Amino acid sequence: MTCIAIGAMMAEPAAAQQKDNYPELEGPGPVIIISKDKNGKQELIDVFNETQRPHFHDPRAPRFLLTDRQGKFALGIGGYLKTTMEYDFDGTVDDIDFIPALIPQPGSTQVRNQFQMDAGTSTIFLKLVGRTKHLGNFIVYTAGNFRGSGKTFELQNAYLSFLGFTMGYDTGLFMDLAACPPTIDFQGPDGMTFYRATQLRYEANLMKGLKVGVGVEMPSVDGTPAKDVRINKQRMPDIPAYVQYSWTKGSHVRVGGILRSMTYEDEVSNKAKSITGWGIQASATAGLGNFRAYGQFTYGKGIAQYLNDMSNLNVDIVPVADEAGRMQVLPMRGWFAGLQYNFSKRVFASTSYSQSRLFTKDCYAHFNETQYKKGQYLVANVFWNVTHNFQVGVEYLHGWREDFNDLSREANRINLSAQYNF
């Protein structure tokens, strides 16, 4: 029978991207459950580190690993427990996330303060990795949190990756995870592209520092139906692509785009019609000494569901004024800029400003004066790595919402968080 040994490996190096972006204390390596044949165990740990997801809210490399007898495959089990306390003052947001689009209409509520707590973003994941002869680094990843209805477990990632191909459910290709600034707020900045989709994508390193990607994604159209219009079945996938150039670890510039065909049923003429949506994006992150900068700019038509804040408005496609059975796409824009300063491996701080903007077309604003026109989001925070696995943070948020009638309202929030990684 195979004897099983339980031991601790050497100190695990943090993933390059994660370590460069968010400083952390060195900690003990993963606990390994292995057979007597330990060949390849360090190589497997390297695969976990190389494929570490760079987004601030994604969990770190796993703390516990199980390997097969030959040491060719390893299963990682990990995640984090996160609890957040939130206090809104001088204006509230009708959500556990800070979403300026959901600041209530003037007069709709007399409550100007609000206290909330949340543990729903706590995450659990399983990750299988291996170095194979024909498929290279082989990865199966599933993760979820408790943001489902009634705080039930909700799938966030479920994909298989090998030879540059990724298939399954994951964050979309029309976004740049590594360029997202750190926030306690789970949504993150206004105008930042963030979404998940079932997809098939291919990414490749063409030469040193140059990377490209292209994919097909399950379409989802969030629209405001006109009279005699139905929005349900879609006939074409969304097609995202990008080109990225990196000059050092953790520093890159990226240009991407997405093309989509959105179908609706015109019940006046009994026809299925399609409208083309598209978006372009430029993003970057770079480190200089103890500083790190983040930035992103996105512009397009019919891409609201990809942009924070506007994804809550159902404006991928909207009615044409006074024309039954006809829909249109509106221009929209989102951008953010942020700066982070690393005081030490224990403490870092960041601040960022972001904005999302919906433009009018064909008298849309005239017939929708109380519709969202612009959202703004300002955040400043400090994080302290108390130990290798335990992090606390404090954050201030200020948000503005402005409608097409030029009326605006504001809200403020203080966030406190505690997170333990396992």
Secondary structure, 3 states (H helix, E strand, C coil): CCCEEEEECCCCCCCHHHHHHCCCCCCCCCEEEEECCCCCHHHHHHHHHHCCCCCCCCCCCCCEEEECCCCCEEEEEEEEEEEEEEEEECCCCCCCCCCHHHCCCCCCCCCCCEEEEECCCCEEEEEEEEEECCCEEEEEEEEEECCCHHHCCEEEEEEEEECCEEEEEEECCCCCHHHCCCCCCCCCCCCCECCEEEEEEEEEEEECCEEEEEEEECCCCCECCCCCEECCCCCCCEEEEEEEEEEECCEEEEEEEEEEEEEEEECCCCEEEEEEEEEEEEEEEEEECCEEEEEEEEEEECCHHHECCHHHCCCCEEECCCCCCCEECCEEEEEEEEEEEECCCCEEEEEEEEEEEECCCCCHHHHCCCCEEEEEEEEEEEEEECCCCEEEEEEEEEEEEEECCCCEEEEEEEEEEEEEEC
